[in-house]
């Protein structure tokens, strides 16, 4: 499945990934400085949520594209939709 996103969707995902990147850099620095464990875990959780949201946005875009691009009534398309459904389910579960 090729990733094709609208400019606004792409911007949102990239911003979330950059936020996670900054949070992870902060966590590394906190660990190197010997900071409080609770603070480190809080920042790790924030980075994890940012990554999850970016991943779900990418999957949702794929799902939307799959639903809008599939012709109805064609038996081959039904098989393709079932294969796509299985692939999307696998992607969702990889984030769970």
N, C-alpha and C positions, 0 to 999 in steps of 0.2 A: 504494500500500500504506500503510494507516494504521498509525501507530506506537502500539501498545498494549503496555505493559510492566507486569509485576507490580511491586509497591512495592519489593521487595528488588532486582530487576534495575535499576529506575530509579535507586535510591539508588547502586548500584555504578557505573553509567554516569556519573551526575552527579558522584560523587566523583572518578572518573578525569578527567573534563573540568575539574573545579576544580583538580586536581593539575597538569594540563597548563597551565591558565591561570596558576597561580602560577609554574610553571617558565618560561613564556614571559615573564612580567613580570620574573622574575629575569634572563633572558637579555638583555632590553632594558636593564636596569640595568647588567649586566656590560659590555655594548657601550658604553654611555654613559660608564662609568668607565674604559674602555680595558683591560679585564681580558684575561688570557691567552687566546689563540685556542683552545688545547686545552680549557680549562675551558668556554668558550662552546660549542664543538662538543659536548662531553659533555652539557651541559644541553639543547642543542637535540635531541640524540638521545633523551634521556629524555622530553622533551615529545612528540616524534614517536611514541615507543612508547606513551605514555599515550593519545594521540589514536587510534592504531591499535587499541588494545585496546577503547576505547570504541566505535569504529566497528564492530569485529567483534562486539561484544556486541549492538549494535543489529541488525546483519544476522542474527545467530544467532537473535535473538528473532523476527524476521520469518520466518525459515526454519522455526522450530519452529511458529509460528502457521499458516503455509502448509500444513505437513504435517498438522497436527491438524485443520484446518478443511476440508480437501478431501475431498469424498465420493468413494468409489471406484466404478468401473463406469460412470459417466456420461461419454459421449463429450465433452460440453461441458466437464466438469470436467477431463478429460485435456488439452484445449486450454488451459484456464485454468492448469493446473499447468505446462504447457510454457512459457507466457508468463511465469508467475511464476518458473520456473527461469531463464529468460533474464534477467529483471530482477535476480534475486539474483546471478547470475553477473556481470552488469555492475557491481553494487554491490561485490562482492568484488574485482573487477579494479580498481575505482576506488581501492581502498586499497592495492593491490599496488605 
